Amino acid sequence: MNNTCVGIVLNNRDYKDNDALIDVLTKDYGRLTFVARGVRKHNSKNATPCAILRISRFYFDYKETKGLQNLKIAEPVKNFFHIQSDLEKQAMGCLMLELMDSLQIEDEGAYDLLEQSLHYLDETKNPYLVLGLYVAKLCRYIGIEPFVDGCVNCQSEHQIVAISVNDGGFVCANCFQPTRHIKKDKNQLQLFRILHKAEIDQFPLIEESVIVTLDDLQDTFSFLMEYSGIRVKGYKFLKQIAEM
C-alpha cells in the first residue's frame, strides 16, 4: 500500500460476484477507478467509504499503465449526513456527481468545485442556489457559458428581455423575435446573471438574499445539456422529487 489519496466517490458499479468498480475523483491523481473486492459483502469494512456522497481516503498501489487500480483499504473522511438524510438534497447531490462523471472532468479545479458544492449543499437551507451555481460553473469550466454582459447578438447592455439557449445568452428588445425567444421578467434575468457571474465560494454572501427553485434553473440546465451533449437521468428524478 504505497499510495494514498483522498477522493470523492462519483459512482460504484457491480463488477464480479461481491466486487465493485468505484469511480473516484481525486486531487492528486485525477479520476481513478478502483476494483473493490468483496465490498458487496454485508461485513465489508470498505462498504461505507466506497458509497457515493462521501469523501474517503483510499490505500492502493498505483499502476500508471493500468486502467483499474486494486483497492486495499478505504477509510471515511467526510460523510454528508444532511444530504444523505434528505431525499431532495440526496437527489441534488447524486445529480452533481452524475454531471461531473458524465463530463469526465478530472483536474484539481474540478475536485475543488465538487467538494465545495457538496459542503454547501450539506449545510444550507437554500440548496437549489448551490445546484444552480454548480451547474453554471460547469458551463464555464467546459467553455460553454452564456453571454450575460449584454445582448449576445448586438452587445447592447440596455433593455435585456430574454434568455436564448440557441443564441447563446441574453437578448435585447431590438433583437427579440417572438417566434424564437421567450421573454423573462427582471428577477429571472437577474438570477440567471448571478448564477453565471458569481463564484461558488461567494455562496455564503448571497445565500439568504437569492432564493431559488428548480424551475429557476431550467435555462442554466438547458445550456449545459445543449452544448455539452450529455444526458443525465438525475435531472428527471430530481424534478419528480421536487414536485412531490
Secondary structure, DSSP 8 states (H G I E B T S, - for coil): --EEEEEEEEEEEE-STT-EEEEEEESSSSEEEEEETTTTSTT-TTTTTTSSSEEEEEEE---TT-SEEEEEEEEEEEE-HHHHT-HHHHHHHHHHHHHHHHHT--SHHHHHHHHHHHHHHHH-S-HHHHHHHHHHHHHHHTT---B-SS-TTT---S-EEEEETTTTEEEETTT--TTT--B--HHHHHHHHHHHHS-GGGHHHHTTT----SGGGHHHHHHHHHHH----SHHHHHHHHHT-
